[in-house]
Amino acid sequence: MTNHCMKIPTWYLSMVNGGDFILKIRRQFGSFFRKIAPRGMANKLFAIISVIGIFLAFSLAYIATSISGSFLYEAAKNLLDNQAKQTVNIFDQYMDILKNTVMTTSREGSVQSLIKGNYDAYGSYLVHHNSYAYLKNIHEFYDWINIYVIAKKDHYIMSSNPEDVTSDFRKKGVEKMEWYGRMENALEGTFIMSDFIPPASSDKEHFAYALKVRDVYDWETDGYIIAAIDKAILDDLLRGTSFEENGFLLVLNDKGEIAYASDSSVFKSDFSLEELRSELRSSGNYAFGSSRDYYYSSWKSKASGWSFIAFADKNHAKAQILNLQLLVIVIAALAVMLLIVAARFISNAYTRPVKTLIKFIHEVEEKEFAGQIDLKLEDEMGDLINSFNALIASVRQNQVLRKRAEIDALQKQINPHFLFNTFQSIKALAQQKDTRSVVEMIEKLSDIFHYNINRSNSSMTEIRNEIDHIRNYLDIQRVRFGNRMQVFYDIDERVLSYWTMRFILQPIVENSISHSMELMDGGYRLDIRGGFDDEDILFIIRDNGVGIPEEKLEKLKEYIYDNEGTISNDDFGIGLKNIQERLYLLYGEGYGLTIRSVPDEYTEIRIRIAKMTKEEAIKR
């Protein structure tokens, strides 16, 4: 016989081996991360806060450095815009003053006569005197303005400053000045000159506003009125609004010619003037742009149509950006350092109570609920510690309660005192040959024993059985006490078919007899009522005994409901607390015992339970 062996494909072996390799890698990495992971809650909390904080700090730093460029670009743009606009406003203010001065002068009668030459030999003195006085008054009010009146007829020139017009100049003639020719050829009635040179000066340029004075009939030019300001004065004003260290100011007239430049050397290295002119022609009244080394902002003057361009050095802006980014990084680093310190402080502060709690738990394991945690905190950890302290106190109390309840249960199963009294009663009946009563007593005692024995099989019973057990117990007690004891029942038959726990009534009745009737001299009355109260079942057990003093009643309630206070070594409080705790565990909040008592009048105990069917009781 030939053995046929199936050959395993190599690709399958590779996949399996590869999967094993990946699994080994994952295990190694997992082992590595477990080794380097911080141990202890404080270190883990510190690591989490630090990692999150560092991530947020550097994220914010990255965002800040990213937007700092655009932020400073906008800041530089706004600054340049403001500088250029401010310069335009200052220039326009001065040009408006020059314009108003020229226009006002043109309406002066003596000046008009001077220009037209309408005067005789006698009137010549008055015309010249009044015209000069007028020009002088203006010059005294605006000492930085010089006014020139030129009569074309004889090329006579008058100035608000006599020193500007010398006798030597009069011999040369004003018509020989370069700017005079431009005025004659100008088509406009008004115009601005940036290179006006006063007659007495050969190199001192002025900004000037000029007006052609025409004849109203033939529209021929009679003369000119010029208001001028020394260019050095205007230069100081304009320089005060421009960048002195990292920029400059440029002014172009309406023809694109340079009227003013605080630094013209930039045009030789950065960009051509023609490119700038082309950019401004296409941009209108406002433009913002950049060259290789500069940002610039241009605003056009409304008074003159000239362009005022403010320039800022890009390298300066880049240096500001770099400084801001370095500042952000330094702040982020300091924030990370502070965050690490704060994270360590916070982690220790928040884990210290946890460590204290863990330490106390270990002590509890060794010392069996000895002591409590003495930490006063107003937060969730404080609630946890308070709950733990309450739990420890409750467990400690329950241990004591369970031990005492166990002893109490053993005593209640066969109460020697109760048995002794019962048998004495049976003996007395037998001596009286009351056979029927003897039989009833023995049957009732047998039923009591049977009820006690059956409670080991189930803690739940039908309410009918609980009532029958009470009747048997009280019937035996009535034989013992005779007419001193009266018992009245008022039980709604409908509640008897519901189920509840065993021994929720008998301990209360027994305590009533032992703590009330046995201390009374007169007759004892016990009322037992049971019925429905809304959706619940309510039992009321009331006696006319000695009652409970108010102070003792309050301590009893604290002991039963709040696990606080102390009681005497009798069974009364322990039995009630046992019933209350069993009812609370079975039915929950809102169910259990309610105690009322008035000394020397009565004691009333109400037992509220929920309606429970047999099926529900079996599940419990």
Secondary structure, 3 states (H helix, E strand, C coil): CCCCCCCCCHHHHHHHHHHHHHHHHHHHHHHHHHHHCCCCHHHHHHHHHHHHHHHHHHHHHHHHHHHHHHHHHHHHHHHHHHHHHHHHHHHHHHHHHHHHHHHHHHCCHHHHHHHHCCCCHHHHHHHHHHHHHHHHHHHHHCCCEEEEEEECCCCEEEECCHHHCCHHHHHHCHHHCHHHHHHHHCCCCEEEEEEECCCCCCCCCEEEEEEEEECCCCCCEEEEEEEEEEHHHHHHHHHCCCCCCCEEEEEECCCCCEEEECCCCHHHHCCCHHHHHHHHHHHCCEEEEECCCEEEEEEECCCCCCEEEEEEEHHHHHHHHHHHHHHHHHHHHHHHHHHHHHHHHHHHHHHHHHHHHHHHHHHHHHHCCCCCCCCCCCCHHHHHHHHHHHHHHHHHHHHHHHHHHHHHHHHHHCCHHHHHHHHHHHHHHHHCCCHHHHHHHHHHHHHHHHHHHHCCCCCEEEHHHHHHHHHHHHHHHHHHHHHHEEEEEEECHHHHHCEEECCCCHHHHHHHHHHCHHHCCCCEEEEEEEEEECCEEEEEEEECCCCCCHHHHHHHHHHHHCCCCCCCCCHHHHHHHHHHHHHHHHHCCCCEEEEEEECCCEEEEEEEEECCCHHHHHHC
